[in-house]
Amino acid sequence: GRAASVARSLDEALENVAIISDPRKIPPEFEGKLVHLSGSLWVSEPLTEPDYGVVIEGIKLKRRVQVY
């Protein structure tokens, strides 16, 4: 079933993933391949939502509106 398909896909990904130790220098041979990397993430300016006056330091700001 679907769980078996997902498990096979994850196994295949695990066998083929390239681990990048320095995310600032990704070797060209990894272009188009599955890679794993980790590092610090920062933004140069805060995210804003002018309609509500919200300003936050973050990576993603999602606005969801519900009308009743």
C-alpha positions as CSV (number, residue, x, y, z in Angstrom):
1,G,0.0,0.0,0.0
2,R,0.9,3.6,0.4
3,A,2.9,3.1,3.6
4,A,5.2,0.6,1.8
5,S,5.6,3.0,-1.1
6,V,6.6,5.8,1.2
7,A,9.0,3.5,3.1
8,R,10.7,2.5,-0.2
9,S,11.0,6.2,-1.3
10,L,12.6,7.1,2.1
11,D,15.0,4.2,1.9
12,E,16.0,5.2,-1.7
13,A,16.5,8.8,-0.5
14,L,18.6,7.7,2.4
15,E,20.8,5.6,0.1
16,N,21.3,8.5,-2.3
17,V,21.5,11.6,-0.2
18,A,24.8,13.6,-0.1
19,I,25.7,15.3,3.1
20,I,27.1,18.8,2.8
21,S,29.3,19.9,5.7
22,D,29.6,23.5,4.6
23,P,26.4,25.0,3.3
24,R,28.3,28.0,2.0
25,K,30.3,25.8,-0.5
26,I,28.2,23.3,-2.3
27,P,30.3,21.4,-4.8
28,P,29.0,21.5,-8.4
29,E,28.8,17.7,-8.7
30,F,25.8,17.8,-6.3
31,E,23.8,20.1,-8.6
32,G,20.4,18.5,-9.1
33,K,20.9,15.8,-6.5
34,L,19.3,15.3,-3.1
35,V,21.5,16.9,-0.4
36,H,21.3,17.3,3.3
37,L,22.8,20.4,5.0
38,S,22.4,22.3,8.2
39,G,23.4,25.7,9.3
40,S,22.3,29.0,10.7
41,L,19.5,31.0,9.0
42,W,18.9,34.7,9.2
43,V,16.9,37.4,7.5
44,S,18.1,40.8,6.6
45,E,14.9,42.6,7.6
46,P,11.8,41.8,9.6
47,L,8.6,40.4,8.0
48,T,5.7,42.8,8.0
49,E,1.9,42.6,7.7
50,P,0.9,46.2,7.2
51,D,-2.9,45.7,7.4
52,Y,-2.6,44.5,11.0
53,G,0.6,46.4,12.0
54,V,2.5,43.2,12.6
55,V,6.3,43.2,12.4
56,I,8.3,40.1,13.4
57,E,11.7,38.6,13.0
58,G,11.1,35.4,11.1
59,I,11.4,33.3,8.0
60,K,7.7,33.0,7.0
61,L,4.6,35.0,7.9
62,K,1.3,33.4,6.9
63,R,-1.9,35.3,7.1
64,R,-5.1,33.3,7.3
65,V,-8.4,35.1,7.2
66,Q,-11.7,33.6,8.2
67,V,-15.0,35.4,7.7
68,Y,-18.2,34.3,9.4
